[in-house]
Amino acid sequence: MTENPTGGPWEPGSQWYDGEAGPLVRPYAMTGGRTQPGPTGVRFDLIALVTLDPAGPEPDDTGLGPEHRTLIELCRTETQSVAELAADADLPVGVVRVLLGDLLELGCVTISRPVPPAHLPDERILREVIDGLRAL
């Protein structure tokens, strides 16, 4: 019997990326083969802010997978962007978007989308406000 990089026997169906990484789980396995978040097809910007919804269901009651629970735990302490969640969970951004779509549909998280640049106040107006405040 062949040994895997950690010295133990190979198990049927297991693939090892390298000795330190352990078994390789393909991204499509974490999302059930889905590439789009939820049936609504919501697209999450990298800078969209994700907050845990205190009124949402408990993670144990929803039958979520370990990756979903990791995202919930990361949001439990503070609001984070989609990019931060992907980095902290060590998951591809596409996978995080799909998993966040699941959590959004279950009511576990809320998403705050960034303000489009067209809706931001003009810099000239902000400078006039600052100048006015300094004059006080």
Secondary structure, DSSP 8 states (H G I E B T S, - for coil): --B-TTSSB--TT--BS-TTT-B---HHHHTTT--SSTTTT----TT-EEEE-TTS--GGGTT--HHHHHHHHHHHHS-EEHHHHHHHHT--HHHHHHHHHHHHHHTSEEEE----GGGS--HHHHHHHHHHHHH-
